[in-house]
Amino acid sequence: MFNFFKSKKKQSEQPDQPQESALNPEVFADKAADTEVMPDTQSETEHIAQAEQQTDSSIESSAETTEDTKPLSFVSKIRLGLSRTRQNLGKQLSGLFSGGGKIDEELYEELETILLTADTGVEAATQLLEDLRKQVKSKGLSDASQLKSALKESLIDLLKPLERSLDTTTNKPFVIMITGVNGVGKTTSIGKLAKYFQSHGKSVLLAAGDTFRAAAREQLIAWGERNNVTVIAPDSGPDKKNDPAAVIFDAVNAAQARGIDIVLADTAGRLTTQLHLMEEIKKVKRVIAKAMPDAPHEVLLVLDANTGQNAVTQVRAFDEALEVTGLILTKLDGTAKGGVVAAICGQYPENPPALRFIGVGEGVDDLRPFNAEEFVDAMFD
């Protein structure tokens, strides 16, 4: 019923492993991915400034990229990825605060407008303004120029509850169910997560549970080859009708038999308004629990930062259906409204779902754990 994919190199390392009768082995040749690193011809600071200038100009017109590049740290990638947000939010705040002047209701109203246009949402904007007023009173602030650092501090305090690392050592295998609407980057995020966990010494197995989208199976198999990990996938063919829950069920059983550390289960994208599809995703979660009693151990919802306030609606809908435990926010490099992170906090003032990872680029290493201070620093000039 299902196909078992693994690279030739990995098979040769484990020649004595038994094969389940339900799985049909297909061997794919290794594809070595050699990355050529250009000579270090400029400092990282110069490179970031140059890259930011290119990003800024590309908004107005297509600009040529330089051939001389060097690898950036992830902090630098966050800053580069949030350059559009920094243009929209950071520069407006600088214009509001840099001239000085008294702190009055007019200034608070202008600040509220800026925050709302950055997709922070009404609740988060109100919370930030209330905290600013408290700081002004407690610290005796009197000049508008003093509010920039105070706002950064308030933002960090607001976003800090989202910064919770994912502990995958509590179960083996640790089963992570990935969900979200269509087109947010679930399958790509799974490939990047596999790379991330491998870099931390974990063995990974991928479950191709998106049996609806035509290319989803092939895309996940390609990521499996790229990362040299096993993929449990349904049989291909136009006449094949595969149950996504059964695919993931088999994947969990296979991971238990092989002593795999982490299972990443892909699911089909679905709109929150399609009630029958939301019921189907609930069924997938129930079937996973039959394969392993307390699984899935993490339900990750993938969000596209470009969707703005709609992301908040998605969090509510999927949380109600699946009890979402963590979030992945993708495509931050393509949005000018990174304030959606604050909007999520505003909707969950008591116990927000953890923002496990953020994506700020197309590279395989451009998905990393969320850090509130790094994120806020990158949003300001």
N, C-alpha and C positions, 0 to 999 in steps of 0.2 A: 504493500500500500504506500509506504513512504520510502524515499531514497535517503541514503546516508552518504554525505559528501565529506571528503577529507583529502588533504594533499598527500602526494606520494611520499614526501619526506617524512611526514608525521606517521604514516603507516609503517615505514621501515623502522622507525624507532620503537614501535610497539607491535612486533610481528605475531605475538602469541595471544593477542586479545581476542576473545570470542565475539562472534557476530550474531546479533539477534536475527531470528528467521523473518521477522517483520520488516527488517531493514535491508535494502538492496545496495551493496557497496558500489560506488562509482568513483574511480580514481582520477584525480585531476593532477596534471603536472604542475610543479612549483613554478611560480612566476616571480623571479627575484625583482624586488623594487629598489633599485639603487638610486639614492638621492644625491645629486651632484651639488656640492656646496661651493659657492663662489668665493673667491679670495676675500679676505677681510680688508676691504679698501677704504672703509669709512667707519666711524664710531657708531654705536647703536643710537645715540642721541641724534646725530646728524641724519641717520637713516629714518628714524621716526618722524623727524621734522619734515624730511623730504617726502615720506610716504603720506603724511597728513596733508601736505600741500597738494599732492596728487589727488587724494580723496576729495579735498575741498573743491579743486578745480573740475573734477569729473562730474560734480553735481551740475555745473553750468555748461560744461562742454567736455567732449572726450579728450583726455590727455594721454600722452605717451608715457609709459612706465619705463623706468631706467633698467638697464640690464644688470647693473652691479647691485646685488642684494646680499644680505647676510641674515642668518636666523635671528628672530627676535625672541625675547623672553615673553612668557604668557602675559605678564603685567603690561608689557609694551603692546602686545596684540590686543588686549582689552582696550587700552587707550586709543589705539588705531581703529579698532572696530567700533568704538563709540564716538568716533569723530563727528558723525552727523548729529548725534544727540548733543554733543558738546557745542556744536554750532547753533543748534536750536535753543537749548536750555542754558548752557554755560555762558554764551555771549550775551543773551538777554539779561541774565542775572548780573553779569559784569557791568552791563550798561545801567542797570538799576542801582547797583551798589557803589560802583567806582566813583561816582560824582559826589558821594557824601550826602549831606543834608540830614534833616531831622527824621526820626522814625515816627510816622504817624499813620492814621487809618488809610490815607491815600496810598502810601507805600505798600501797606499790607494788601490792599486790593489789587495793586499792580502785580505783586508777587503771586497772589492767588491765581490771577489770569495766566501768568507764565507757567505755573505748575500744572494747571488744567490743560493747557495746550501741549504739554509734554506727556499727556496721558497718565498723570498720577492718580486721577480720579478724585471725586469730591471728598470721600472719606479720608483718604491719605493727605490731600491738600489741607483739609480742615485740621487734621491731627498735627501736621507740620507747623501750621500757623499758630496753633495753640501752644506748641512746645517752644516756638520762637518767642512768643509773648512772655512765657515764663522765664526764658533765658534773659530777655531784655530787662525784666524786672529784677531777677536774682543777681545778675552780673552788673547791673547799672549801665547797660549799653545805651548810648545816646545818639550815635552817628550811624547812618545807613551803611557806611563802609565796614562796620563791625559785624554786619549781619551775614556776610558770606560764609565766614568760618562757623558761625552759629548754625546756619542752615545745613552746612555739611555735617556738623555734629548731630543735628536732628535727623538727617537722612540716614546716617549710619546707625543711629539708635533704632530707627524705624525698620531698617532692613536686616538688622542683626539677627532677629529670630528666624529668618530664612536660612541662615548660614549654619547648617547642621550636616556633618559628614555622614556618609553612608557606611555603616558597619556590616560587612558581608561575612563576618566570621561566625555569626550566630547559628548558621545552618549550613549543611553541606549535602546536596548543592543548595546554594542560595538562589532562589528563583525570583527573577525580576520580570514582571509583566509590563510591556510597553504599549501605551495606548495614546489616542489623540484623533483629531479630525484629519480629513484628507489634506495632503500636501504640506504638512508642517515639518517633515523631515524625520519621521520615525525610523525608517530603515537605515538611513544614513547615520542617525544618532546611535543606532545599535552597533553599526560597524565601528564607530569611533569609541563607543563604550568598551567594545571587545578589546580594542587596542589599549585603552586606558587600563583595564583590569589586568591584561597581560603584562603591561609594564610594571605592575605591582606584584608580579609573581603568581597570578591566579590562572588556573585553567578555565577555559570558557567553552560553552556549547551554545549554538544558535538554533532557535526554533522558528521556522518559516511559517508562522501562523496566519499571515496575510494571504489567504487563499482566494481573495476576491480580485485584487489588482493583478493584471496580467503579468507585469514585469517584476512583481515583488519577489517572487521565488528566485528568479535569476539574479536580481540585484543582491539579495542576501547571500546567495551562493558565491557571487563575486567577492563580497566582503569576507566571506569565509576563506576563500583562496588567498586573498590579500593578507589576512591576519594569520593564516595557517591554523584555522580552527574548524571543528566539526560543525556541520549544518544538517539538521534533521528537516527534510523538506518533503512535501507531498509529491506524488507522481504527477508528471506534466502531461498535457494533452487536452484538447478541446472537449473530449467526452468524459473527462475525469471530474468528478464532484467530490471534493475533499472537505472534511469537517475540520475547521481550525482548532477546535477543542481537542480533537483526536491527535492532531499533529503535535500540539504542545504536550499532551498527555504522554505520548511516546517519547518525546524529547526529555521530559523529566525522568522517566523510567531509565532511559539510556544514560543520562547523567549520573543517576544513582548507581547503575551497574559499573560505570567506568571511574567513579570517584572524582567526577568533575566538580570544580569549586562553584562555578556560577553558570546559571542558565539565563539567557536573554531571549525572551519570547516576544516575537513580533505579532501584532494583530492588525486587522484591516482598519483603515481609517473610516470614520463614520461621523455624520452630522449629529449634533445633540438633539435635533428636532425629529430625527428618524427613530421613533420609539421602539420599533421592532428590532432595529440594529443595536440599540442600547440594551435591550433584553438579551440579545445574542451575546454581547460582551460579558454580561453577568453570568451567562451559562459557561463561557470559557473559564471564568474565574472559579466557578464551582467545580468544573471538571479537573482543573489543576489541583484543587484541594483533595480530590480523590486519589491522585497520583502520589501526593505527599501531603499529609494531614494539615499542616499549618502554612502551606504555600498558597498563593505567592507571598513571599516575604516582603516584597516591595512592589508597589504599583506606581509606575512612573508615567506621568502625563507630559507629553511633548507639546510645547506651545511655540507658535511663531510670533516673535516680538513685533512683527509688522502688523499684526491684527489688532493691536491696541486694546481698547476696552473689551473687545469681543473675547480676548483671552481670559478675562475675569469670568465671563459667562461660561466658558468652557470648563474652567476649574470647578465652578459650582455644579454643573451638570454631571461631569465625570466623577466628582467626589461623592455626589449623591448615589450614583450607580455602583461605584467600585471602591469607595473609601480610599481615595488617592493619598499616598504617603509621601510622594516626592514629585518634583517638577524638573523638566529640562526646558530651558528657554533658548531657542535657536534663532539664528539670523539677526543677531543684535547688530552685526556690521552693516545691515541694510536698512536700519530704521533710524529716524530722527527723533523717536519718542521712546527712549529707554525707560521712561517713568512708569511703564506698565508694571515693573517690578514692585514699585511702591503701591500701585493700585491693588495688587494682590494682597499686600500687607494690610491695606485699608479695609479690605473685605473680611479679613480674618485677624481681628485685633488680639484675640486670645491665643489661638494655637494655629498659625498658618502652616500649610504644607511646606516641607523643606524644599528650598530651591537647590537641588543636588548639583546640577551642572548648567553651565551656560556655554553657548556656542558663538564664537566671534569670527568665524572664517570657514573656508572650504577645506582646509588641511585636516589630515587625520588626527593631528594633535591639537586641534583648535576647539576641543570640548574639554573643559576642566571644571573642578569644583568651584562653586560660587563663594566669593569673598566680599563681604559688604564694604570694607574700607577701600579695597582696590577698585571696586565697581564705582563707588561714589567719587573717588579721586579722579577716575577717568571721565566722569561726566562734567567736570568743571575745568575752566581754563587755568 
